[in-house]
């Protein structure tokens, strides 16, 4: 049964690859509608604010481009994944290629496990190695998603902390009599020649606004959309509404910075509470094990007698 399933899978995969090579797929209706909506909703020039800094080989790049085209043809946007990848500095094509290669590498567990069972003489049935390889392929395929989500969550938390400090700096520059664009630029220049990575992202966005020809708050909004940080999107909307009134901007930024600090303190207290509970559970388990260790000899003696 397993040999038939493997043979059928290999034959079906070969026929699928042959058909796709002979008849390249056309862009689907969903992809065309999304492209049309993007053109209609285009409200000005945009800039790639967060270029990926990873090094991808030629084979992985070509494989990733093909998979990205397949995603686009099917209308799969994967916005949350793209935002997480932009935040950690990785490309969407390289991410897709990594998922595909890891999934295929998980199937290599089949010949390895089958050969090991044959050498040990524990049976020649391929059922256990086959399903083990399938499980390994599934787990390996979803490992990059878990890693990117974990790294992006940590980076997004650090980015929110940097945004709070950035709002305080902008508010102080506005109090000194500078305009909103000058205050934004001076706030990111305070960090020096080697700023924090989050401040560097904001600085690159503000510098790109001059090149493209958009306002600094529009650049901050585009950065917030690309890396999925609500605080930057809210800041962009607030600056666009009251950019000409320095007093209102200063008060609004000070209030937003205070709100961010309170939220960050609440999150820190929540994480500390969770760790305290986990430590309490670990201590209870340790005490229970110690009690069992002390009472085991007496219990065995009583049962034996």
ZILINQUI-V638947 format. One record per residue. RES is the residue in one letter. NEAR is the number of other ideal C-beta (glycine too) atoms within 12 Angstrom. Layout:
[[RES	NEAR] [RES	NEAR]]
This chain:
[[X	12] [X	21] [X	17] [X	13] [X	18] [X	23] [X	15] [X	14] [X	20] [X	15] [X	14] [X	14] [X	16] [X	14] [X	14] [X	15] [X	14] [X	12] [X	13] [X	16] [X	12] [X	10] [X	10] [X	12] [X	17] [X	11] [X	19] [X	18] [X	13] [X	17] [X	23] [X	16] [X	14] [X	22] [X	19] [X	14] [X	14] [X	15] [X	11] [X	10] [X	11] [X	11] [X	13] [X	15] [X	17] [X	23] [X	26] [X	18] [X	35] [X	36] [X	17] [X	23] [X	16] [X	22] [X	12] [X	23] [X	15] [X	13] [X	16] [X	26] [X	23] [X	18] [X	25] [X	31] [X	21] [X	23] [X	28] [X	30] [X	23] [X	23] [X	28] [X	26] [X	22] [X	19] [X	18] [X	21] [X	19] [X	24] [X	17] [X	20] [X	29] [X	29] [X	32] [X	32] [X	38] [X	37] [X	37] [X	34] [X	26] [X	33] [X	29] [X	36] [X	32] [X	32] [X	39] [X	36] [X	29] [X	33] [X	36] [X	28] [X	26] [X	26] [X	28] [X	21] [X	20] [X	26] [X	31] [X	20] [X	27] [X	30] [X	17] [X	18] [X	28] [X	28] [X	16] [X	18] [X	22] [X	17] [X	12] [X	11] [X	8] [X	14] [X	15] [X	17] [X	16] [X	25] [X	21] [X	21] [X	29] [X	27] [X	23] [X	25] [X	30] [X	25] [X	20] [X	25] [X	26] [X	20] [X	21] [X	26] [X	24] [X	20] [X	22] [X	30] [X	25] [X	18] [X	22] [X	34] [X	23] [X	17] [X	21] [X	30] [X	21] [X	18] [X	30] [X	31] [X	24] [X	25] [X	37] [X	34] [X	28] [X	33] [X	41] [X	34] [X	30] [X	43] [X	39] [X	26] [X	31] [X	43] [X	32] [X	21] [X	28] [X	32] [X	19] [X	16] [X	14] [X	22] [X	22] [X	36] [X	29] [X	19] [X	33] [X	40] [X	27] [X	26] [X	36] [X	36] [X	23] [X	22] [X	21] [X	11] [X	9] [X	9] [X	21] [X	21] [X	22] [X	31] [X	31] [X	26] [X	39] [X	44] [X	33] [X	28] [X	43] [X	40] [X	23] [X	28] [X	31] [X	20] [X	16] [X	20] [X	14] [X	27] [X	25] [X	36] [X	33] [X	34] [X	41] [X	45] [X	33] [X	34] [X	42] [X	34] [X	27] [X	33] [X	39] [X	28] [X	39] [X	22] [X	36] [X	42] [X	24] [X	26] [X	42] [X	33] [X	21] [X	29] [X	37] [X	23] [X	16] [X	20] [X	26] [X	13] [X	16] [X	25] [X	16] [X	19] [X	32] [X	30] [X	19] [X	28] [X	39] [X	24] [X	21] [X	32] [X	30] [X	18] [X	22] [X	31] [X	22] [X	15] [X	21] [X	24] [X	16] [X	14] [X	20] [X	17] [X	14] [X	14] [X	16] [X	14] [X	14] [X	14] [X	14] [X	14] [X	14] [X	14] [X	14] [X	14] [X	14] [X	14] [X	14] [X	14] [X	14] [X	14] [X	14] [X	14] [X	14] [X	13] [X	14] [X	15] [X	13] [X	12] [X	15] [X	14] [X	12] [X	14] [X	14] [X	11] [X	10] [X	10] [X	10] [X	8] [X	7]]
